[in-house]
Amino acid sequence: MAAWRRLLGLYDTEPIKKLPGMTEIIEQARREWLYAQEYYNMVTDPDLVDYAVFLIKAAERKYVYLLRKARVEGVTYPGGVSISAIIESGAVRRVL
């Protein structure tokens, strides 16, 4: 049977890759948000400023969504910022 699998190309030789956990995904989203804020601080062209604001809004929404999803699923994220801290700080509103 193994010979037929190899001949047909159905034999799986690559190891199964582990999918990232919720905390890893949240950390990546946090880094994207911080990168977007840094990018905003570096740009000077008006068109790029608009793009930077768009990046910040999108990254912030993604981060908040993942934090809420983690809370619903009962996942704790020790290094993260709470949703209330993000909303109270008005991160996007500071930029605008």
JOHU-V566576 format. One line per field, one symbol per residue. psi: psi as a letter, one per 20 degrees, with the letter a starting at -180 (. if undefined). burial: b if it has 9 or more other C-alpha atoms within 8 Angstrom, else e. A space follows every 50 residues. Layout:
BEGIN
psi->???
burial->???
END
This chain:
BEGIN
psi->hhghgghijipoiqqpppqqrhhhgggghghhghghggggihqhphhhgg gggggggghghgggghggghghijpqnhjrpqghhgghhlghhhg.
burial->eeeebbeeeeeeeeeeeeeeeebebbbebbebbeebbebbeebeeeebbe ebbebbbebbebbbebbbebbeeebeeeeeeebeebeeeeebeeee
END
